[in-house]
Amino acid sequence: MKKTVSARKCVLAAQVAALALLAMTPFQAKADDARIAFVPKLVGIPYFSAMQKGFEKGGAAFGAKIIYQGPTTSSVAAQAQIIQGLINRKLDAVAVAANSPTALQAQAVHAKEHGVVFASTDSQVDGDAVSLRVMQATDADIAHTLVDQLTMQIGTEGQIAFVSGGPTATNLNIWILLMKSYLASKYPKIELVSVQYAGEDISKATEITSQILSAYPKIKGFIGVNTTATPGIAQAVLQGGLSGKIAISGIDDPNTIRSYVLNGTVKSATLWNPIDLGYLTVWGIKQILDHKEIKAQNDVPGLGSVSYDAKTRTLLLGKPMVFTKENISLDF
C-alpha cells in the first residue's frame, strides 16, 4: 500500500512538473544560460566589429554566449538567410542591424513562433514581432547634427550632396528624409543636388564622390550618411586636391576617420559609441529573457540612465557624439 501511494506521488509530481513546463512562456526555459546572436549589416568593417566587442562585453557582464555572424556584402537576402539559420538553431535571441526595415519581418515572426527573442539594433525592423529595438540616438538628433555640422563650415547657402550606404537600410533612409526636411525648414537656400548610394563600400563612395565633384563644380559640401561613405568622400576630396575647400560632415568612428581629421580634410564626424550600443543590446535582451521589467528610465551597469519607450519597445543609448581634432584620439 505504501508503495502504491509513493508511486502515485511520483506520478503526480511528474504531471505537475510537465504542466509547469507547458505554462512557461517560450522565452523562459533558457534565460539563465542565454545564447544571443548578432547579425550585422555585413562583417569586416570597423563599426560592426566595435559593436561585436560591445556584445562580447555585455555577454561577459550579463551571462550570455555571443554568436557573431553576418553577410560579406550588404545583402538583404544573405542577411535573411543567416538569420533564418540562427533561428533554426533554437538560440535564445537574435539581434540584427537590418539592411531593410520590412524584408526581415518574416524572420521576426518566425523567431517569435519558435520562442526566439528577435531584436533590432542600430538599424531597425518594422512589425509587432520585434521584441526589442535599440537605437543609438534619436533619428532627428542624428539628422540635425549632421546638417548643423556641415552648415558650420559652409554657411546657410550653396550646393551639397549626400552619399549613403545601402539603398534599403532602415536608419540611413530615415536620416536622409529627416535631413531633407530639416534643410527645407531651417536652411532653404542650401540646395541638395544629389543623393547617391555606395553600399557599404569605401571605394565605391570615393568613385561616386568624384563623379559628383565633376558634375557640380560649384558644390560646397557633402554629408556621408554611414561609416563607409564618409571616408570615401574624404578620399575623393583629398585626391582632388580640395581639402579645406570642400566641406564634409558625416557618420563615422574615430579610428576610421582619424587620418582625415588630422590632415584637415574632415572637420568633424558624428557617431556614438558602438561598443556601448552592442553592450546595451545584450542588457535589453537579457532583461526580456530573465522576465525583468524594462522601465521608462533604467540604471544600466556601466552606462548609467537609459530611457525606454514601451510603445515602440525601444531603448535609447543617448545623444550623438561629435568628433573633432580635440577628441579624435578616442579608440573604439
N, C-alpha and C positions, 0 to 999 in steps of 0.2 A: 504493500500500500504506500509506504513511504517513497519507494522508487517511482511509483506512478505519479505521485504529487510532485516529486522532484523533476520528473520528465516533463510534466505539464508546465512547470515554472520555466524550464529551459525553452520550451516551445513558445510560451507567452513572451519571454524576454526577446527571443529572436524576432517574433512578429512586431513587437514594439520598436525594435531597432530598425527593422525594414520599413515600417511606416514613417519613422523619423527621417530616414534617408529620402523617402519619396516626398516628404514635406519640405525638404530643403529647396531653396532657390537654386537655379542652375549654377550660380557663381559661388556657392557656399563650400563645396566639398574640398577645394584645393587651395583655399586662401592662405593657409599657413606656409606653404612652400610654392609660391607663385612662379610660373614661367611666363614671362612677358616678352613678346616680340616687338621690335621696332622696325618698320619698313619705311625708309626714306624715299624721297623722290628718285634718287639714284645714289649709288655708292661712289666713292672715290673723289669727293670734293670736300675741302676742309670744313665747311659749315656743318654738314651732316656727320662728319667724323667727330666734331665737337659735340653735337647732340648725342652721339653714341657714348661719348665719355660721360655725359650727364646721366644717361640711362644706367650706365655701369655704376656710377656713383650712387644713384638712387637705389639700384638693386642691392648694393652693399649696405646701404643705410636702413632700408626698409624690408629686407628679406625677400629678394626675388632673383631668379636667374634670368639674364637678359640674352635674347637671341637677336642678332643684328643681320638682316638680310634685305637686299633691295636690288632693283634692276641696274644695269650698267649704263642705260640711257633713260631719259625722262619719258618713258613709255607707259601710257595708261594701261595698256593690255598686259605688259610684262609685270607691272605692279599688281594688277588684279590677280594674275596667275600666282604670284608669290604669296599674296595674302590668302588666297584660297587654300594653298598648300599648308600654310601655317594653321589655318582654322581646322583643316582635316587632321592635323597632328594633335588636336584637342588640347592646345595650350590654354592657359587661364585668360590671357588677354593678348590682343594685337593692337598696337598703336601705329598709325600711318600718317606721314606727311603727304597729303594727297596731290596727285597730278591732275585730278579732276574732282569737282565737288559732287558730281552726280554719277559718274561711271562706277564708283565704288560703293554705291548704296546697296547693291545686291549683295556684296560681301558683308556689309554691316548687318543686313537682315539674316544672312546665313549664319554669321557668328552668333547672333542673339539666339537663333533657333537651336544652336548646338552648345549653348551655355558658355560662350566665349565673350568676354568683355571686349567691345570694339571702341577704340578711342581714336580721335584725330588730333594731331598736334602740329603746330607750325602752319599747316595749310589744311583747311577743314573739309569734312564730308557732310553733305546735307542728309536730312532724314531723321526720323524718330528712333531708329535702331542704334544710333550712335550714343553710347553710354556717357562719354565724356569728351569735351573739347578743351584743348589747352592752347591759349593764344599768348603770343609773345608780348603784345601791346594791343591797344585798340587799333582797328584799321584806320580810323580817322587820324589818330595821333601819328601813326607812321606816315600816312599820305601827306599830312600837313607839314611834318618835319622835313620830309624830302623836298617839298616845294620851297619852303621857307629857307632851307639851307642853300638852295640854288639862287633864290632872289637876293639873298645877302651878297651874292657875287655879281649878278648881272643887273640888279635893279628891277624895275617893275615893267619893263617892256623889252621886246625882242623875240626872236625865233628860238624855239627849243625843240628837243626831240626826246622820246622815251625809247630805251632799249630794254626789253624784258626777257624772261626765260621761256618756259613752255607756254604755248598759246591757250591751254586749258587749265593752267594752275590756278587754284581757287584764290589764294591770297593775293597773288600778283595781279590778277584781273580786277579784284576788288580795289586794290590800291590805285590802279590806273583810273578806274571810274571816279574814285574819290579825288584824285589829283586833278582830273579834268574839271570836276565840279568846283573844286577849290580855286583853281586858276580862273575859271569863268567869273566867280563871285568876288574874289579878292584881287586878282591880277588880270583884269580884262585886256590889257594891252600886250600881254605875253601871248604869242602865237605858237601853238603846238603844231608843228609841221609834219611830224611823222611819229608813228608808234610801230616798232619792229620787234620781232621775236627771234631770239637766237638759241632757243632751247637752253640747256644747261652747259653751254659750250663757250669758253672764253674766246677761242679763235674765231668762232662764228660771230660773236659780238664785236670783235675787232674789225672784221670784214664789213659787217653791216654799218658800223660807225663811220668807217672810211667812205663808204658809199653815200651816207647822209651828208658828210662834210663836203663831198664833191657836188652833190645835188643842191645844197643850200649853203653857198659860200658866206652868207651873212649870219649864219646861225651863231648864237651866243653860248648855248649850253646844252648839256644832256643830263638826264636822270636815268641811272641804272636801277632797274626795278628788282633785281636779285643779285646774289653774291657772285655770279659769273659774268653778268652783264657789266657791272661797274669796272672791274679790272680790264675787261675787253675794250670798253670805251676809253679808259685811261691809256691803254697801249696804243690805240689808234691816234689819239691826240698827241701822245709823245712821239710816235713815228712821223706824224705830220709836222713836227716842229711847232706845235701850237700850245705847248704847256704855258699856262699863265694867260693865254688868250681865249681859250675855250673853257668855260666853267663846267664842273662836274659835281653832281650830287648823286648819292646812290646808296643802296643797301650793300653792306659788306662787313666782313670780320676784319679785325685789325691785322691779323697775320697775313691775310691775302693782299690787303690794300696798302700795307705799311710803306713799301718802297715808293709807291706813287705819291703818298702823302709827304714823305720825307723829301722827295725831289721837287715838290711843289705842283705836280700835275693835278693832284686832287687836294682840295682844301679841307673837305670833311666827308665822312661816311657815317651812315646811320645803321644801327643794329640794336641788339640786346645781347644778353649773354646766352648763347645756345646751349652751353653746359647746364646752366640753371633751368633752361626750358625743358631739356630732357629729364633732369632731376625732378622737376615739378610734375612732369607727366607720370613718372613712376609713383610719386607720392599720391597723386589723384587716383590712379588705378588701384593702388593698394587700399585706399580708403573704401573703394567700392567692393573689392574682393573681401575685405575684412568687415564689411557691413557697418562702417563708421560714417557718421553724417558729415557731409561737406557743408560747412556753414557759409553765410554771406561773407564773413571775414574769418580767415584761418591763420593760425600761427604755425607755419611750416618750418620745421627744424632746418636751420641753415639759410633760410630765405626771409624769414620774418612774416609780416602780414600779407596775405594773398587773398584777393577777392574772388567770389564765385557768384555767377548768375544762374540760379536754379532753373529759370525758364528756358535758357538755351544750353544748360549743363556745361557752362564754360568757366574754366579757371583762367585768370588773367595774371601773367607774370609781372607786368608793371609798365613803366614809361619807356620809350625808346632811348637808346644811348647815342650820343653824337661823338664821333672820334675825330680828333684833330691832331696836330703835331704834339700838343700838350699831353695827350693820353694814349697815343697810338702804340706805346710800348706795352700796353696790356696784352696778355697772352691767353688766348682761349684754346 
